[in-house]
């Protein structure tokens, strides 16, 4: 299986370089291929979101390309799905998580993402991209998400949140056994054989069983 990165937002910034080098290293490829998918930004400026990702990862020594999946039709287009075959890292940008979830649910592209993981690729999502990969997603209300990462929900842009207030708000909101990760911007949780490690400049707060605990960069989050 490949690895998953759940990023809190502000992707492709200079402060993300050290974190994103770790993502590239995790692919094991000498010059990784990176597919940037700006679906969540479809209602904003998807071309710019994709271009920012391409230029960012090319500066880090990767071969990167945009995969302009903006609609459900795009997500079922075999040509788009086949472009995942050469990707060592697939990156879902931030934007509107509701739109991203609607486009990917039940799609051929989602099947392609799962196949990419099975062959050892890294799949990363920032903000909306991280939210949809959990089993539950809080956007206006709590709803089932894609479940690429089971029993997890992600709260991005978490650096200004009050953990005590958040823990109270989460009480009873999700099924038993679902852990919530509050992830700062320019920070992520990267899976490996040992679990999930905090990468980047910020911190991750784990909410579970009515309690919370903060983990700084380099720490293993006990999920």
N, C-alpha and C positions, 0 to 999 in steps of 0.2 A: 504494500500500500504506500501511496505517497503521503505527503504532509499537508496540513492545513494551517493557514495563518489568518487570524481574526484581528483586524486592525481597527483602531478607534477613530480614524478619520485624518483629514489633512494629508492625503496621500500625495506622493510624488514631490514632496518638498525637500529642501536641502537637509533638514533635520531627520529625514527618513532614510538617508543614504546608508548609514551603518546597519539599520534594520534590514533594508532591502538587499544589501550585500549578503546578509545571512540567509535571506530567502533564496538568492541565486546560488549560494554555496550549498544549500539544502537540496538542490536539484541534482548535484553530482555531475553536471555537464560542464565541459571546458568553456564553451561559449553558449549559454542557455538561450533557448528560444522562448520569447515571452509574448503571450497573446493578451492584449488589453481589451476588455469588454466594457463599454460605457453605457450599458443598458439603463442603469439607474439614472443616468444624466440625460436620458432621451428627451425630456421636456425642458431641458436647460440648454447646454451647449455640448452635445456628445462628441462632436468633432474635436473641440478643444480638450475635453477630458481625455480622449484617446491620444491626442497628439502630445499632451503633457506626459502621459505614461510612457509613450514610445520614446520620447527624447530623454526622459529620466533614466530609463533602463538601458538605453544605448550609451549614455554617459558612463554607466556602471559596467560596460563591457558586454552587454547582451545583444542578441538580435531580437528586436521587438517589432510588432505589427499591430494595427488596430483590427478588431473584429467587431464590425458595426452592426451588432444585433440590437435593434431598437424596438421591434414589435414581435408578437407571437409568430407571425409568418417568418420573420428572420430567424427565430429560434428553432424553427422546424426545417429550415433550408439546408439540404444536405451539403451544399458547398460551404456554408458557414461551419457546420459541425465538423466537416473534414479538416478544417484549418486548425482544429485542436490537436490533430495527430502529431504535429511537429512542435507542439508547445511543451517545454519543460516546466514552465510556470504560467499559470492562467490567473489573471488578476481582474476581479470585478470592482469597478470604481464605486464611489459614493454617489448619492443623489436621492431619488425617491424610492424608498424600499417597497412601497406598495406596488409601484409599476414594475419593479424588478421581479417581485414575487409573482405577479400576474403573468409576466412574460415567460418566466422559467418553469413554472409549475406544469408538470406533465409534458415538457418539451423534449425534443430530440437533443437539444443542446445540453439540457440537464443530464441526460443519459451519457452524452459525450464527456461532460465534466467528471462524472463518476468513473467512466472508463479511464480517463486521464489519471485519476487518483489510483486506480487499480494497477496501472502500468508504472506508477512511481512518480508522477508529476506532483508539483506543489500547486495547490489551489489557494489563492489568497483573496480575501474580500475586505474592503475598507468601508466603514460606516454602514451604509445600506447593504453593501456587498457582504459584510460580516453578519448583519442582522438576519438576512434571509437564509444563511447556512445553518442556523440553529434549528431546533425542533419547534421553538415558539418565537414569535416576534411581536414586540410591542410598538405598534404604529397606529395611533389614535385609539386602538384597543388591542388586547392580546389576541393573537390568532396563530394557528399552526403555520410553521414555515416549511422549508424544504427538507429539514431533517438530515442534511449531509453530516452534521455533527449532532448526534442524539443527546437528548436530555440537557441541552444547553440553550440559553438565550443570551443575547449580547446587547448591552447598553453602550453605544459609542459616545464619543465626545464627553467623557465622564469626568474630566479633570476639574470641573467646577461644581460637581455634585456633592451633596451632603450625604455621606454613607448612612448615617442614622435615619435621616428622612427617607432615603431610598429604601432601606430595609423595611421601614414601616409601610411604605407604599406597596412593596412587593408582597407583603404578608397576605397569604391566601389568594394571590392573583394568579398563580400558576399551579399546575398539578404537582403533587408530591414527587420529589426526586429530581426536579428540574433545577439546576444550578444556573445562576445569572452572573455573567462577567461584565463588570463595568470597566471599559477600556478607554484610557486617555488617548487623545490625538497623538499622532506620530509614534504610536506604541502598538504592540500586538502581542497575541498569544500564539506561539508556534508549537504545533504538535510534534512529538517524536515518540520513540519507543518507551521512554520513561514517563511520558505525560505531556504537560503543556508548560512551556517556558516563556516568561515575559521577555520581550525583545523591544528595543527602542528606548527613547529617553524618558518616558513616563512610567506610570504604574497601572496595575490591574487590581480591581477590587472584586473579590469573590463573595457573592451572596448565596448562602445555603442554610437551610434550617432556621431561618429567622436571624442569623448572625452574619457578620461580614468580617473580612480580613483583607488587608492591603498587601500586595506583592510588588516589589520593585524589580527593575531590570535585572535579568539573570536568574531570578528566583523561579522555582518549580511550583506551579499552581496545582494543589492536590484535588484534581477532578477524578 
